[in-house]
């Protein structure tokens, strides 16, 4: 997707300057437009903007989900408190923003994406409450639900963006679940490693964003 012509040109120019090579009049003649290299702005392109926005929103998703879960733990598992409801509302705003970004490329997919994305968040809550109350069956069911969600989400994305294999998307979602569940376990245990694990979970999101943005760019033919 990226082209390195511009960087290669800069490297050649630098080499000429450092070596003290002189140019002739013929060398200085302007290139024919047809022969000029195509310069691609890989910093400000539509594809890079999409990747940057997805990265920011998905990283926010991890931290906002963790904040909502942490508040639920602090409130003794009561999901109806004002603080928990406020945290959940902000998390849902993030879900809406992610879906809107997908919808900017695929309008018909925005609502199905939002419905699907929203559906996986309660599984993390169920896992947390199961672990907090010693209900291992509930925790195990939440893990199974997250695994099932990764499969269905991969299939949904592949149906919209065939360039993204369902199994690859599934793998990204499984890593998201594993890394965030590890942070939740540490939080419940009062382990200071929680903060590092949460950072790791958020740190995985740029890879997910790159995969999604790359597939969308390939599908739509954008740089």
C-alpha positions as CSV (number, residue, x, y, z in Angstrom):
1,X,0.0,0.0,0.0
2,X,2.8,2.4,0.8
3,X,5.3,3.5,-1.8
4,X,8.9,4.5,-0.9
5,X,9.7,6.4,-4.1
6,X,9.9,9.7,-2.2
7,X,12.2,8.3,0.5
8,X,14.4,6.7,-2.1
9,X,14.7,10.0,-3.9
10,X,15.7,11.8,-0.8
11,X,18.3,9.1,0.0
12,X,19.9,9.5,-3.5
13,X,20.0,13.3,-3.2
14,X,21.7,13.0,0.2
15,X,24.3,10.6,-1.2
16,X,25.1,13.0,-4.1
17,X,25.6,15.9,-1.7
18,X,27.8,13.9,0.7
19,X,30.0,12.5,-2.0
20,X,30.5,15.9,-3.6
21,X,29.2,14.7,-7.0
22,X,28.6,17.5,-9.5
23,X,25.7,17.6,-11.9
24,X,25.8,18.4,-15.6
25,X,23.4,20.6,-17.5
26,X,21.7,17.5,-18.8
27,X,21.3,16.2,-15.3
28,X,19.6,19.5,-14.3
29,X,17.2,19.4,-17.2
30,X,13.6,19.0,-15.9
31,X,12.2,15.5,-16.1
32,X,9.4,14.8,-18.5
33,X,6.1,14.8,-16.5
34,X,5.3,11.3,-17.8
35,X,8.6,10.0,-16.4
36,X,8.3,11.7,-13.0
37,X,7.8,9.4,-10.0
38,X,4.4,9.4,-8.4
39,X,4.7,10.9,-5.0
40,X,2.3,9.4,-2.4
41,X,1.7,11.3,0.8
42,X,1.7,8.4,3.2
43,X,1.3,10.7,6.2
44,X,-1.8,12.7,5.2
45,X,-3.4,10.1,3.0
46,X,-7.0,8.8,3.5
47,X,-5.6,5.4,4.5
48,X,-3.2,6.8,7.1
49,X,-6.0,9.0,8.6
50,X,-8.3,6.0,8.8
51,X,-5.6,4.0,10.6
52,X,-4.8,6.8,13.0
53,X,-8.4,7.3,13.9
54,X,-9.0,3.6,14.4
55,X,-5.9,3.4,16.6
56,X,-7.1,6.2,18.8
57,X,-10.6,4.9,19.2
58,X,-9.6,1.3,19.8
59,X,-7.1,2.3,22.4
60,X,-9.7,4.5,24.1
61,X,-12.0,1.4,24.0
62,X,-9.6,-0.6,26.1
63,X,-9.1,2.1,28.7
64,X,-12.8,3.1,28.9
65,X,-13.8,-0.6,29.2
66,X,-11.3,-1.0,32.0
67,X,-12.6,2.2,33.7
68,X,-16.2,0.9,33.6
69,X,-15.2,-2.5,34.9
70,X,-13.1,-1.0,37.6
71,X,-16.0,1.2,38.7
72,X,-18.3,-1.9,38.8
73,X,-15.7,-3.6,41.0
74,X,-15.5,-0.6,43.3
75,X,-19.3,-0.5,43.6
76,X,-19.5,-4.1,44.6
77,X,-20.8,-5.4,41.3
78,X,-23.8,-3.1,41.3
79,X,-24.2,-2.1,37.7
80,X,-27.0,0.3,38.4
81,X,-25.0,3.0,40.4
82,X,-24.7,6.4,38.9
83,X,-21.0,6.1,38.6
84,X,-21.1,2.7,36.7
85,X,-23.9,4.0,34.4
86,X,-21.8,7.1,33.6
87,X,-18.8,5.0,32.8
88,X,-20.8,2.6,30.6
89,X,-22.4,5.6,28.8
90,X,-19.0,7.0,27.9
91,X,-17.8,3.6,26.8
92,X,-20.9,3.3,24.5
93,X,-20.1,6.7,23.0
94,X,-16.8,5.2,22.0
95,X,-18.6,2.2,20.4
96,X,-20.8,4.6,18.4
97,X,-17.7,6.5,17.2
98,X,-16.0,3.3,16.1
99,X,-19.1,2.3,14.2
100,X,-19.4,5.7,12.6
101,X,-15.9,5.5,11.4
102,X,-16.6,2.2,9.8
103,X,-19.8,3.6,8.4
104,X,-18.0,6.5,6.8
105,X,-16.5,3.8,4.5
106,X,-19.4,1.4,4.4
107,X,-22.7,3.1,5.4
108,X,-24.8,-0.1,5.3
109,X,-22.4,-1.8,7.7
110,X,-22.5,0.9,10.4
111,X,-25.5,-0.4,12.4
112,X,-24.6,-4.1,12.1
113,X,-21.1,-3.3,13.2
114,X,-22.4,-1.2,16.2
115,X,-24.8,-4.0,17.2
116,X,-22.0,-6.6,17.1
117,X,-19.4,-4.4,18.8
118,X,-21.8,-3.5,21.6
119,X,-22.6,-7.2,22.2
120,X,-19.1,-8.2,23.3
121,X,-18.7,-5.7,26.1
122,X,-21.1,-7.4,28.6
123,X,-19.0,-10.5,28.3
124,X,-16.1,-8.8,30.0
125,X,-18.5,-7.6,32.7
126,X,-19.9,-11.1,33.2
127,X,-16.3,-12.5,33.5
128,X,-15.4,-9.9,36.1
129,X,-18.5,-10.5,38.2
130,X,-18.0,-14.2,37.9
131,X,-14.5,-14.0,39.1
132,X,-15.3,-11.5,41.8
133,X,-18.0,-13.7,43.3
134,X,-16.3,-17.0,42.9
135,X,-18.7,-18.1,40.2
136,X,-16.2,-19.9,37.9
137,X,-19.0,-21.3,35.7
138,X,-20.1,-17.7,34.9
139,X,-16.5,-16.7,34.2
140,X,-15.9,-19.7,31.9
141,X,-19.1,-19.0,30.1
142,X,-18.0,-15.4,29.5
143,X,-14.7,-16.6,28.0
144,X,-16.7,-19.0,25.7
145,X,-18.9,-16.1,24.7
146,X,-15.9,-13.9,23.9
147,X,-14.4,-16.7,21.8
148,X,-17.7,-17.1,20.0
149,X,-17.9,-13.4,19.4
150,X,-14.4,-13.3,17.9
151,X,-15.6,-15.9,15.3
152,X,-18.8,-14.1,14.4
153,X,-17.1,-10.7,14.3
154,X,-14.4,-12.0,12.0
155,X,-17.2,-13.4,9.7
156,X,-19.0,-10.0,9.8
157,X,-15.9,-8.0,8.8
158,X,-15.0,-10.5,6.1
159,X,-18.5,-10.2,4.6
160,X,-18.0,-6.5,4.2
161,X,-14.2,-6.4,3.5
162,X,-13.3,-9.7,1.7
163,X,-9.6,-8.6,1.8
164,X,-9.7,-9.2,5.6
165,X,-9.7,-13.0,6.2
166,X,-12.2,-13.9,8.9
167,X,-9.6,-15.9,10.8
168,X,-7.2,-13.0,10.9
169,X,-9.9,-10.7,12.4
170,X,-10.8,-13.5,14.8
171,X,-7.2,-13.7,15.9
172,X,-7.1,-9.9,16.6
173,X,-10.3,-10.1,18.7
174,X,-9.0,-13.1,20.6
175,X,-5.8,-11.3,21.5
176,X,-7.9,-8.3,22.6
177,X,-9.9,-10.6,24.9
178,X,-6.9,-12.4,26.3
179,X,-4.9,-9.3,27.1
180,X,-7.9,-7.4,28.7
181,X,-8.9,-10.5,30.8
182,X,-5.3,-10.7,32.1
183,X,-5.6,-7.1,33.2
184,X,-9.0,-7.8,34.8
185,X,-7.5,-10.7,36.8
186,X,-4.7,-8.5,38.1
187,X,-7.2,-5.8,39.1
188,X,-9.4,-8.3,41.0
189,X,-6.3,-9.7,42.8
190,X,-5.1,-6.2,43.7
191,X,-1.9,-6.8,41.8
192,X,0.0,-3.6,40.8
193,X,0.9,-5.3,37.6
194,X,-2.7,-4.4,36.5
195,X,-1.5,-1.1,35.2
196,X,1.2,-2.6,33.0
197,X,-1.2,-5.3,31.8
198,X,-3.8,-2.7,30.9
199,X,-1.1,-0.8,28.9
200,X,-0.3,-4.0,27.1
201,X,-3.9,-4.6,26.2
202,X,-4.2,-1.0,24.8
203,X,-0.8,-1.5,23.1
204,X,-2.3,-4.3,21.0
205,X,-4.9,-2.0,19.4
206,X,-2.5,-0.3,16.9
207,X,-2.0,-3.7,15.3
208,X,-5.7,-4.3,15.1
209,X,-6.2,-0.9,13.7
210,X,-3.5,-1.4,11.1
211,X,-5.0,-4.7,10.0
212,X,-8.5,-3.3,9.7
213,X,-7.4,0.0,8.0
214,X,-5.2,-2.0,5.6
215,X,-8.0,-4.2,4.5
216,X,-10.4,-1.4,4.1
217,X,-7.9,0.6,2.1
218,X,-7.2,-2.3,-0.2
219,X,-11.0,-2.9,-0.6
220,X,-11.7,0.7,-1.5
221,X,-8.5,1.3,-3.4
222,X,-7.3,4.2,-1.3
223,X,-3.7,4.9,-0.2
